[in-house]
């Protein structure tokens, strides 16, 4: 990670990405407390999360495509400045909030935050890949992201208790304003794409690319199902701690702390697994989460549930970053932002489905049944997915399908295929796909 952080442009991106995650958590806590204190309604709080987390997923891909032609420094600085303005407005109305206005501002904030993450991820590829430091840089981003996912709620809770919601909102606005200045002053971040194609056509091209790519399409589809299964747990953990384990609030806190500790451990392990196959890292980390859910479903006491939670946290600390890195390594440069936009939309939208499914299973049966269902689903995806993934990779190597032109042979007219020169020697599966592309382009295939 030190090698990646020695690059000034990446240091700036990593700092902004980490502080953005901190602000995201501070905003979530502040808005949830604000709405619940005003309404005392769980339904109103749920509506806030729909406005701030689910609805933004509908706009993120389009906004990312619109922003990809701008210099990264200008687009990120503009987004952070908008978030600072949103939280300034929230601080002004926090004394006597009107809930529809709060939900609209939450929607704007959620849309901006997800778009900023997608742009940052695409920019890190442009900065890190020429130095062959993509995995190391992603490890650094993941460690900062994981740390903020633990420190953010804790800091927000402290500020709410010590100074109140308006102060927390104002502090969040101040940090976003600082981020806008920090990123806006950068002169070493990537410039925008030179593509003059209208944004709607670029959006459609990005969707077609993601759906037909032999790696991106299956990976995004599998991750969508997995995220639903992963997020069945958060809304039922409090019920699981108190009813299934016959515990107290302290039991719930212990489970959350154990999972958080596992996330940090997993993030550190990922930094040490740079030489490992990303496929194996994805499989092992996903399987760890599935086994953790099965362990929590069977745990008779807190003493058995804690090791399972730590195991699940370890998997959580590696899984998403391994998927993101795999996507980045498979996608060509001009599609990075578009694929990142679709992936951020996925990560924003699908948790809502998991929350509802987990809550329904816990209500109709028990929290243990919800954990059992999620665990079985995750393990089955890993066991079924590995053979299919290897088959797809083998087929790709046999026909020498390029990462930047998925299934190119299948798209050529029959007459062109008949006259096309097929390489006599096919690249070995161990050669990175970008190396295969370069060999193909130079005629060395």
LINDA-V355528 format. One line per field, one symbol per residue. ss: DSSP state (h for helix, s for strand, l for the rest). A space follows every 10 residues. Layout:
ss = ???
This chain:
ss = lhhhhllhhh hhhhhhhhhh hhhhhhhhhh hhhhhhhhhl lhhhhhhhhh hhhhllhhhh hhhhhhhlll lhhhhhhhhh hhhhhhhhhh hhhhhhllhh hhhhhhhhhh hhhhhhhhhh hhhhhhhhhh hllhhhhhhh hhhhhhhhhh hhhhhhhhhh hhhlhhhhhh hhhhhhhhhh hhhhllllll llllllllhh hhhhhhhhhh hhlllhhhhh hhhhhhhhhh lllhhhhhhh hhhhllllhh hhhhhhhhhh hhhhhhhhhh hllllllhhh hhhhhhhhhh hhhhhhhhll lhhhhhhhhh hhhhhhhhhh hhhhhhhhhh llhhhhhhhh hhhhhhhhhh hhhhhhhhhh hhhhllhhhh hhhhhhhhhh hhhhhhhhhh hhhhhhhhhl lsllsllhhh hllhhhhhhl llllllllll llhhhhhhhh hhlll
